[in-house]
Structure formats: C-alpha cells, structure tokens
Amino acid sequence: MSLIDIARMDTKTKGPRMAEDLRIVKTRKAIREAFLTLRRTQPLERVRVRDICAEALINKSTFYHHYTDVFDLSDQLEDMVLDECFEAFPYKDKLLTDPLIFLGNVPAAMNTRKDAIDILFHGRQDVLYDKIERHLRQFYLTEDTTEEEDILLTFVIGGAMYAMRALAAEGPYSRESVTEVSARIIGRLTQRE
C-alpha cells in the first residue's frame, strides 16, 4: 500500500457510511498525506501540527477541526491500517479453534499493509503489539462472553502476543518455534472438558 493509498483511507464511521462533503474528504486526505510524508523521516514525537499544515496547505484550525492532535491522527491511521489487515485475514476466527493456522498466518496478514505499518509503527513496536492485542480482543469478545471466557481470552491473546514479541522478535527463538509451541499451549488451554 502506498502513501497515497493510506492517505485516501476514510475514517471508520458507525453505521452506514454517510456521504461526506468533498472538501472534507480532500482535506482529510491532504492531512494524512502530509502526516505520512513527515513520518517517513521523523519519529512521531517530532511531527508537529504546524509542519503537517504547511505540507497540506491548510491552517491549524482546519487541522484541529478534524483531529485533536498529531497523536489522535496517528492513532486513527494506525487503527485503520490494522482494521484492514484483519478484515482481509481469512483465519481471524481460528485463534481458539486452530491456533497454529491463526498464529502461522498473522505475519502474512500484517505484510498486506507492511509499508503503512513500517511508517506508522517505526520505533513503536510495543504500540503495534498492544493494538493487535486490542483488535483481537474486540473481535472475540461478545455480549455473551462469560468472566471465565474473558479471562481465558485475555490470557491466550496476551500470552501469545508477549511470546511473539519477547521470544521471537527480541529473543532467542525462531518465530516458527514460538508459533508452534504457543499453538500447542493455546490448544491445551482451550480444550473443553
């Protein structure tokens, strides 16, 4: 996905998408393009609203009409990219029923938006893992989820994410071995008695 594709993404709305004024769409697109251009070369903490405004050819009040601050803009773009990754992920419902296929294919799902993820989460891998964990919890939690199921889900997702981050990405084991062992453990935990 190119910077232009990322910038073209519309923010999620609740319910059916309402037709937006073309000026609003163009303004948001210009803000996102400017932000992503700056993020390519700067850490998030150094990106300033004034720089985004200069790049997008808008004034600050226009920026603040759409976003609270730079972090709000980044947060919304990050969520949109991860939403797209999981929307296209054919195994998203397999974490508890076939954890090996789920865990083995998560990297491929993330690679569908690799460019965007690299830009938005550069130097912020902890934020990426936390957001993936939140997305998974939102997907699996329902109104009928019991306390025990909620705790199990939290344990499974948190444990798998931590193992992938600490042992595979930063530690002594290969991603494949962490995936296989994590899948076996999840399988044992989710077996119904």
C-alpha positions, 0 to 999 in steps of 0.5 A: 500500500502506498502513501497515497493509498493510506492517505485516501483511507476514510475514517471508520464511521458507525453505521452506514457510511454517510456521504461526506462533503468533498472538501472534507474528504480532500482535506482529510486526505491532504492531512494524512498525506502530509502526516505520512510524508513527515513520518517517513523521516521523523519519529512521531514525537517530532511531527508537529501540527504546524509542519503537517499544515504547511505540507497540506496547505491548510491552517491549524484550525482546519487541522484541529477541526478534524483531529485533536492532535498529531497523536489522535491522527496517528492513532486513527491511521494506525487503527485503520491500517490494522482494521484492514489487515484483519478484515482481509485475514481469512483465519481471524476466527481460528485463534481458539479453534486452530491456533497454529493456522491463526498464529502461522498466518498473522505475519502474512496478514500484517505484510498486506499493509507492511509499508503503512505499518513500517511508517506508522509503527517505526520505533513503536513496536510495543504500540503495534503489539498492544493494538493487535492485542486490542483488535483481537480482543474486540473481535472475540469478545461478545455480549455473551462472553462469560468472566471465565471466557474473558479471562481465558481470552485475555490470557491466550491473546496476551500470552501469545502476543508477549511470546511473539514479541519477547521470544521471537522478535527480541529473543532467542527463538525462531518465530516458527518455534514460538508459533508452534509451541504457543499453538500447542499451549493455546490448544491445551488451554482451550480444550473443553472438558 
